[in-house]
């Protein structure tokens, strides 16, 4: 829907939401800034006996004694843990 100012908007529960896309140069800057600020985190999570990864593994994993040690790039430790929990389906961190 186009509002009377010419901007694309959508309504959610009666309130307008702006659907304007960011400029490609802004997106490029956001990606570069993110890449420049990534840090490497080591996260440990408990896994079930004989657990093996399925498909493409998005980070380095070493498993010993039902503890997976994951090395993962992220902006914060919280973000790294969120990614690990999503992949393993568990947030049983060590």
DSSP file (Angstrom, degrees, kcal/mol; ACC not computed):
  #  RESIDUE AA STRUCTURE BP1 BP2  ACC     N-H-->O    O-->H-N    N-H-->O    O-->H-N    TCO  KAPPA ALPHA  PHI   PSI    X-CA   Y-CA   Z-CA
    1    1 A X              0   0    0      0, 0.0     8,-2.4     0, 0.0     2,-0.5   0.000 360.0 360.0 360.0 143.3    0.0    0.0    0.0
    2    2 A X  B     -A    8   0A   0      6,-0.2     6,-0.2     2,-0.0     2,-0.0  -0.928 360.0-142.2-109.3 127.9    1.2    3.5   -0.7
    3    3 A X    >   -     0   0    0      4,-2.5     3,-2.1    -2,-0.5     6,-0.0  -0.271  35.7 -93.9 -80.8 175.2    0.4    6.2    1.8
    4    4 A X  T 3  S+     0   0    0      1,-0.3    -1,-0.1     2,-0.1    -2,-0.0   0.567 125.0  59.7 -70.2  -6.4   -0.4    9.8    0.7
    5    5 A X  T 3  S-     0   0    0      2,-0.2    -1,-0.3     0, 0.0     3,-0.1   0.431 117.9-109.4 -97.1  -1.0    3.2   10.8    1.1
    6    6 A X  S <  S+     0   0    0     -3,-2.1     2,-0.3     1,-0.3    -2,-0.1   0.448  76.6 129.2  90.9  -0.5    4.4    8.2   -1.5
    7    7 A X        -     0   0    0      1,-0.0    -4,-2.5    13,-0.0     2,-0.4  -0.649  64.1-113.9 -90.0 146.4    6.1    5.9    1.0
    8    8 A X  B     +A    2   0A   0     -2,-0.3    11,-1.9    -6,-0.2     2,-0.3  -0.650  46.5 170.0 -76.5 128.1    5.3    2.1    1.0
    9    9 A X  E     -B   18   0B   0     -8,-2.4     2,-0.3    -2,-0.4     9,-0.2  -0.959  22.8-160.9-137.9 157.1    3.6    1.2    4.3
   10   10 A X  E     -B   17   0B   0      7,-1.8     7,-3.0    -2,-0.3     2,-0.5  -0.965  21.9-126.7-132.1 150.1    1.8   -1.8    5.8
   11   11 A X  E     -B   16   0B   0     -2,-0.3     2,-0.5     5,-0.2     5,-0.2  -0.845  20.4-175.7-105.2 135.2   -0.5   -1.7    8.7
   12   12 A X  E >  S-B   15   0B   0      3,-2.9     3,-2.1    -2,-0.5    -2,-0.0  -0.971  79.9 -20.6-127.9 114.0   -0.2   -3.9   11.7
   13   13 A X  T 3  S-     0   0    0     -2,-0.5    -1,-0.1     1,-0.3     3,-0.1   0.858 128.5 -52.9  53.7  37.4   -2.9   -3.7   14.3
   14   14 A X  T 3  S+     0   0    0      1,-0.2     2,-0.4     0, 0.0    -1,-0.3   0.302 117.3 110.6  86.5 -10.4   -3.8   -0.3   12.9
   15   15 A X  E <   -B   12   0B   0     -3,-2.1    -3,-2.9     1,-0.0    -1,-0.2  -0.833  69.4-119.9-101.3 135.8   -0.3    1.1   13.1
   16   16 A X  E     -B   11   0B   0     -2,-0.4     2,-0.4    -5,-0.2    -5,-0.2  -0.439  20.9-157.8 -73.4 145.7    1.7    1.8   10.0
   17   17 A X  E     -B   10   0B   0     -7,-3.0    -7,-1.8    -2,-0.1     2,-0.4  -0.992  19.2-126.1-122.1 128.9    5.0    0.0    9.4
   18   18 A X  E     -B    9   0B   0     -2,-0.4    -9,-0.2    -9,-0.2    -7,-0.0  -0.620  21.5-173.6 -77.4 126.5    7.6    1.6    7.0
   19   19 A X        +     0   0    0    -11,-1.9     2,-0.2    -2,-0.4   -10,-0.1   0.179  34.2 137.7-103.7  14.5    8.7   -0.9    4.4
   20   20 A X        -     0   0    0    -12,-0.3     2,-0.2     1,-0.1    -2,-0.0  -0.434  51.4-130.1 -66.6 129.8   11.4    1.3    2.8
   21   21 A X        -     0   0    0     -2,-0.2    -1,-0.1     1,-0.1     3,-0.1  -0.538  23.0-108.3 -80.0 144.5   14.5   -0.7    2.1
   22   22 A X        -     0   0    0     -2,-0.2     2,-0.1     1,-0.1    -1,-0.1  -0.353  42.9 -94.6 -66.5 154.6   17.9    0.5    3.3
   23   23 A X    >>  -     0   0    0      1,-0.1     4,-1.9     4,-0.0     3,-1.0  -0.447  32.2-118.6 -68.0 142.3   20.2    1.8    0.6
   24   24 A X  H 3> S+     0   0    0      1,-0.3     4,-2.5     2,-0.2     5,-0.2   0.833 114.7  55.8 -53.6 -35.7   22.7   -0.8   -0.7
   25   25 A X  H 3> S+     0   0    0      2,-0.2     4,-2.1     1,-0.2    -1,-0.3   0.852 106.2  51.3 -67.4 -32.0   25.7    1.3    0.5
   26   26 A X  H <> S+     0   0    0     -3,-1.0     4,-2.2     2,-0.2    -2,-0.2   0.906 110.4  48.6 -68.1 -41.4   24.2    1.3    4.0
   27   27 A X  H  X S+     0   0    0     -4,-1.9     4,-2.3     2,-0.2    -2,-0.2   0.908 110.5  51.3 -63.7 -41.5   23.9   -2.5    3.9
   28   28 A X  H  X S+     0   0    0     -4,-2.5     4,-2.6     1,-0.2     5,-0.2   0.920 109.8  49.4 -61.1 -44.3   27.4   -2.8    2.7
   29   29 A X  H  X S+     0   0    0     -4,-2.1     4,-2.8     1,-0.2    -1,-0.2   0.905 109.9  51.7 -62.3 -41.3   28.7   -0.6    5.5
   30   30 A X  H  X S+     0   0    0     -4,-2.2     4,-2.2     2,-0.2    -2,-0.2   0.910 111.4  47.2 -62.0 -42.2   26.7   -2.7    8.1
   31   31 A X  H  X S+     0   0    0     -4,-2.3     4,-2.6     2,-0.2    -2,-0.2   0.930 113.7  47.0 -65.7 -45.8   28.2   -5.9    6.8
   32   32 A X  H  X S+     0   0    0     -4,-2.6     4,-2.5     1,-0.2    -2,-0.2   0.925 112.3  50.1 -62.8 -44.6   31.8   -4.5    6.8
   33   33 A X  H  X S+     0   0    0     -4,-2.8     4,-1.2    -5,-0.2    -1,-0.2   0.911 111.5  49.3 -59.4 -42.6   31.3   -3.1   10.3
   34   34 A X  H >X S+     0   0    0     -4,-2.2     4,-0.6    -5,-0.2     3,-0.5   0.942 111.9  47.6 -62.8 -47.5   30.0   -6.5   11.5
   35   35 A X  H >< S+     0   0    0     -4,-2.6     3,-0.8     1,-0.2    -1,-0.2   0.886 110.6  51.9 -62.0 -39.1   32.9   -8.4    9.9
   36   36 A X  H 3< S+     0   0    0     -4,-2.5    -1,-0.2     1,-0.2    -2,-0.2   0.757 113.2  45.4 -69.3 -23.6   35.5   -5.9   11.4
   37   37 A X  H << S+     0   0    0     -4,-1.2    -1,-0.2    -3,-0.5    -2,-0.2   0.406  82.9 121.0-102.9   1.9   34.0   -6.3   14.9
   38   38 A X    <<  -     0   0    0     -3,-0.8     2,-0.3    -4,-0.6    37,-0.2  -0.375  41.4-167.6 -66.1 144.2   33.7  -10.1   15.0
   39   39 A X  E     -C   74   0C   0     35,-3.0    35,-2.5    33,-0.1     2,-0.5  -0.864  23.4-113.6-124.5 161.9   35.5  -12.0   17.7
   40   40 A X  E     -C   73   0C   0     -2,-0.3     2,-0.3    33,-0.2    33,-0.2  -0.874  34.0-171.2-101.3 127.1   36.2  -15.7   18.1
   41   41 A X  E     -C   72   0C   0     31,-2.9    31,-2.8    -2,-0.5     2,-0.6  -0.885  17.8-144.6-117.0 147.2   34.5  -17.3   21.1
   42   42 A X  E     -C   71   0C   0     -2,-0.3     2,-0.4    29,-0.2    29,-0.2  -0.962  23.9-177.9-110.3 118.7   34.9  -20.8   22.5
   43   43 A X  E     -C   70   0C   0     27,-2.7    27,-3.4    -2,-0.6     2,-0.4  -0.944  12.5-154.9-119.6 136.0   31.7  -22.2   23.8
   44   44 A X  E     +C   69   0C   0     -2,-0.4    50,-2.3    25,-0.2     2,-0.3  -0.940  17.0 173.3-113.4 134.5   31.2  -25.6   25.5
   45   45 A X  E     -CD  68  93C   0     23,-2.2    23,-3.2    -2,-0.4    48,-0.2  -0.996  32.7-113.7-139.7 141.4   27.9  -27.4   25.5
   46   46 A X  E     -C   67   0C   0     46,-2.5     2,-0.3    -2,-0.3    46,-0.3  -0.524  34.9-169.8 -73.9 141.2   26.9  -30.9   26.6
   47   47 A X        -     0   0    0     19,-2.6     3,-0.1    -2,-0.2    41,-0.0  -0.892  26.2 -95.9-128.3 161.0   25.8  -33.3   23.9
   48   48 A X    >   -     0   0    0     -2,-0.3     3,-1.8     1,-0.2    18,-0.1  -0.273  57.6 -75.1 -70.4 159.7   24.1  -36.7   23.9
   49   49 A X  T 3  S+     0   0    0      1,-0.3    -1,-0.2    16,-0.1     0, 0.0  -0.283 118.1   5.4 -53.1 137.0   26.1  -40.0   23.7
   50   50 A X  T 3  S+     0   0    0      1,-0.2    -1,-0.3    -3,-0.1     2,-0.2   0.709  87.7 169.6  59.6  24.1   27.4  -40.6   20.1
   51   51 A X    <   -     0   0    0     -3,-1.8     2,-0.4    -4,-0.0    -1,-0.2  -0.473   8.5-176.9 -66.0 134.8   26.1  -37.2   18.9
   52   52 A X        -     0   0    0     -2,-0.2     2,-0.0     0, 0.0    -1,-0.0  -0.988  28.5-107.0-132.2 144.3   27.3  -36.4   15.4
   53   53 A X        -     0   0    0     -2,-0.4     2,-0.4     8,-0.0     4,-0.1  -0.365  28.9-146.4 -68.0 150.0   26.8  -33.3   13.3
   54   54 A X        -     0   0    0      2,-0.1     2,-0.1    -2,-0.0    -1,-0.0  -0.971  56.8 -18.1-118.9 131.3   24.4  -33.6   10.4
   55   55 A X  S    S-     0   0    0     -2,-0.4     2,-0.3     2,-0.1    -2,-0.0  -0.365 115.9  -2.5  77.9-156.1   24.9  -31.6    7.2
   56   56 A X        -     0   0    0     -2,-0.1     2,-0.6     1,-0.0    -2,-0.1  -0.562  66.0-142.8 -76.1 130.1   27.1  -28.5    6.9
   57   57 A X        -     0   0    0     -2,-0.3    -2,-0.1     1,-0.1     4,-0.1  -0.852   3.7-155.2 -96.0 120.5   28.7  -27.5   10.2
   58   58 A X  S    S+     0   0    0     -2,-0.6     2,-0.3     2,-0.1    -1,-0.1   0.402  72.8  17.3 -80.6   5.3   28.9  -23.7   10.5
   59   59 A X  S    S-     0   0    0     13,-0.1     2,-0.3     2,-0.0    13,-0.2  -0.955  95.1 -72.6-160.1 173.6   31.8  -23.6   12.9
   60   60 A X  E     -E   71   0C   0     11,-1.4    11,-2.1    -2,-0.3     2,-0.4  -0.605  47.4-172.2 -78.8 134.5   34.6  -25.8   14.3
   61   61 A X  E     -E   70   0C   0     -2,-0.3     2,-0.4     9,-0.2     9,-0.2  -0.992  14.7-177.7-130.7 135.5   33.5  -28.5   16.7
   62   62 A X  E     -E   69   0C   0      7,-2.0     7,-3.5    -2,-0.4     2,-0.5  -0.997  13.6-162.8-127.6 126.7   35.6  -30.9   18.9
   63   63 A X  E     +E   68   0C   0     -2,-0.4     2,-0.3     5,-0.2     5,-0.2  -0.939  18.8 156.6-117.5 129.7   33.7  -33.4   20.9
   64   64 A X  E >   -E   67   0C   0      3,-2.1     3,-1.4    -2,-0.5    -2,-0.1  -0.960  69.9  -5.4-150.2 130.9   35.1  -35.3   23.9
   65   65 A X  T 3  S-     0   0    0     -2,-0.3     3,-0.1     1,-0.3   -16,-0.1   0.886 128.1 -55.7  53.3  44.7   33.3  -37.0   26.8
   66   66 A X  T 3  S+     0   0    0      1,-0.2   -19,-2.6   -18,-0.1     2,-0.5   0.677 113.8 116.9  63.0  20.5   29.9  -35.7   25.7
   67   67 A X  E <   -CE  46  64C   0     -3,-1.4    -3,-2.1   -21,-0.2     2,-0.6  -0.977  52.4-154.9-118.2 119.6   31.2  -32.1   25.7
   68   68 A X  E     -CE  45  63C   0    -23,-3.2   -23,-2.2    -2,-0.5     2,-0.6  -0.833   3.9-158.0 -93.0 124.3   31.2  -30.2   22.4
   69   69 A X  E     -CE  44  62C   0     -7,-3.5    -7,-2.0    -2,-0.6     2,-0.4  -0.920  15.0-167.4-102.9 118.8   33.8  -27.4   22.3
   70   70 A X  E     -CE  43  61C   0    -27,-3.4   -27,-2.7    -2,-0.6     2,-0.6  -0.895  16.0-158.0-114.1 131.6   32.8  -25.0   19.6
   71   71 A X  E     +CE  42  60C   0    -11,-2.1   -11,-1.4    -2,-0.4     2,-0.4  -0.952  29.5 166.3-107.3 121.7   34.9  -22.2   18.1
   72   72 A X  E     -C   41   0C   0    -31,-2.8   -31,-2.9    -2,-0.6     2,-0.3  -0.995  35.8-127.1-143.1 137.0   32.6  -19.6   16.6
   73   73 A X  E     +C   40   0C   0     -2,-0.4     2,-0.3   -33,-0.2   -33,-0.2  -0.680  45.9 141.3 -82.4 138.3   32.9  -16.0   15.3
   74   74 A X  E     -C   39   0C   0    -35,-2.5   -35,-3.0    -2,-0.3     3,-0.1  -0.970  58.9-114.6-163.1 167.4   30.3  -13.6   16.8
   75   75 A X  S    S+     0   0    0     -2,-0.3     2,-0.3   -37,-0.2    -1,-0.1   0.857  99.2  11.3 -77.3 -36.5   30.0  -10.0   18.0
   76   76 A X  S  > S-     0   0    0      1,-0.1     4,-2.1   -37,-0.1    -1,-0.2  -0.910  74.6-113.2-137.9 163.0   29.3  -11.0   21.6
   77   77 A X  H  > S+     0   0    0     -2,-0.3     4,-2.6     1,-0.2     5,-0.2   0.874 118.2  56.9 -63.7 -36.6   29.5  -14.2   23.7
   78   78 A X  H  > S+     0   0    0      2,-0.2     4,-2.2     1,-0.2    -1,-0.2   0.923 107.1  47.3 -60.4 -45.0   25.7  -14.0   24.0
   79   79 A X  H  > S+     0   0    0      2,-0.2     4,-2.2     1,-0.2    -1,-0.2   0.903 111.0  52.2 -62.9 -41.0   25.3  -14.1   20.2
   80   80 A X  H  X S+     0   0    0     -4,-2.1     4,-2.3     1,-0.2    -2,-0.2   0.920 110.4  47.9 -61.2 -43.9   27.8  -17.0   20.1
   81   81 A X  H  X S+     0   0    0     -4,-2.6     4,-2.9     1,-0.2    -1,-0.2   0.881 109.0  53.9 -65.2 -38.0   25.8  -19.0   22.7
   82   82 A X  H  X S+     0   0    0     -4,-2.2     4,-2.2     2,-0.2    -1,-0.2   0.919 110.3  46.9 -61.4 -43.3   22.6  -18.3   20.8
   83   83 A X  H  X S+     0   0    0     -4,-2.2     4,-2.2     2,-0.2    -2,-0.2   0.906 114.2  47.2 -65.1 -41.9   24.1  -19.7   17.6
   84   84 A X  H  X S+     0   0    0     -4,-2.3     4,-2.8     2,-0.2     6,-0.3   0.927 112.3  49.5 -65.9 -45.0   25.4  -22.8   19.4
   85   85 A X  H  X>S+     0   0    0     -4,-2.9     4,-1.9     1,-0.2     5,-0.8   0.892 111.3  50.1 -62.1 -39.8   22.1  -23.3   21.2
   86   86 A X  H  <5S+     0   0    0     -4,-2.2    -1,-0.2    -5,-0.2    -2,-0.2   0.917 114.3  44.2 -64.5 -43.3   20.2  -23.0   17.9
   87   87 A X  H  <5S+     0   0    0     -4,-2.2    -2,-0.2     1,-0.2    -1,-0.2   0.930 123.1  34.5 -68.3 -45.6   22.5  -25.5   16.1
   88   88 A X  H  <5S-     0   0    0     -4,-2.8    -1,-0.2     2,-0.3    -2,-0.2   0.659  98.7-129.9 -85.5 -16.5   22.6  -28.1   18.9
   89   89 A X  T  <5S+     0   0    0     -4,-1.9     2,-0.3    -5,-0.3    -3,-0.2   0.790  78.7  91.0  70.3  26.6   19.0  -27.6   20.1
   90   90 A X      < -     0   0    0     -5,-0.8    -2,-0.3    -6,-0.3    -1,-0.2  -0.995  55.4-166.1-152.1 145.3   20.4  -27.3   23.6
   91   91 A X        +     0   0    0     -2,-0.3     2,-1.8    -3,-0.1    -6,-0.1  -0.109  47.8 130.9-121.6  35.1   21.6  -24.5   25.9
   92   92 A X        -     0   0    0    -46,-0.3   -46,-2.5    -7,-0.1     2,-0.1  -0.530  41.3-177.5 -85.1  70.0   23.2  -26.9   28.5
   93   93 A X  B      D   45   0C   0     -2,-1.8   -48,-0.3   -48,-0.2    -2,-0.1  -0.375 360.0 360.0 -75.3 149.7   26.5  -24.9   28.5
   94   94 A X              0   0    0    -50,-2.3   -49,-0.2    -2,-0.1    -1,-0.1   0.373 360.0 360.0-102.9 360.0   29.5  -26.0   30.5
